[in-house]
Structure formats: structure tokens, C-alpha cells
Amino acid sequence: MSYNQAFSDMFKNSLDFNQFISTGRRNMEALSAANQVVVESAQAITRRQAEVARANIDNAIKVSKDLMTSGTPETSISKQSDLMKAFFENTLNNLREVSELVTKSSFEAFDVLNRRTAESLEEISSASATASKKKSA
């Protein structure tokens, strides 16, 4: 067998490039789907943070009015202490809720990419096996 014959046989019936292009297209679709999950989650988190900020402002206005109308300084200090405790607990609960949303969206995006990675590896493996069979035949 000549050098030219060996070189031409190397590329003859070797790989199905259409399959690799299709795999790449599906990889991009999976990346787009994961990106969509992240964007939707970011929007939900932003909406939730806006709701929390609005509620905090409304609560601060209401509390300010109550403190201005309270009688003695001792009563005012007691109310301020109770309100700060409630505000702190509310803030922690809201922070926990937002962090749970972030964690959930991260897992969803990771699942999309992980599933596609496994599928892509299977596709490449089967394409390589098919190419090896064609080449040996």
C-alpha cells in the first residue's frame, strides 16, 4: 500500500461530521435552556427583592408615625427595640427565601447542563464506535 493510499483511507468513512454538528447544536440549545432558567430566576429574585423593599419602606413609614405619636420616651425606646427585632427577623427570613431561590435556580441550570453533557458524551462515544466499525470494514 502506498503512502497516498494510506492517507486517503484515513479520511474515508471515518467520522460523520453532520452528527458532530448536530451534537454541537444540541449543546448550544442546552446552554440556551440553562441560560433561560438563570434569567427567569434572576427576574423572580429581583421581583421578590423589590416586594421586600417596598414592604420595608411601608413598614418604616408606619413605624415612624407610631413612634412620633407615642407618649413617653421609655415607651418609644421599647417600641423601637421591638420594631428593630422584628425588622431583623423579617430581613433574615427574606434573605433565606432569596438564597433558596438562588440555590434552586442554580440546581435547575446545572441539571440541564449535566444532562446534556452526559448525552453529548454518549453521542460522541457512539459516533466514534460507528466510525471505527466503518474504518475496519
Secondary structure, 3 states (H helix, E strand, C coil): CCHHHHHHHHHCCCCCHHHHHHHHHHHHHHHHHHHHHHHHHHHHHHHHHHHHHHHHHHHHHHHHHHHHHCCCHHHHHHHHHHHHHHHHHHHHHHHHHHHHHHHHHHHHHHHHHHHHHHHHHHHHHHHHHHHHHHHHC
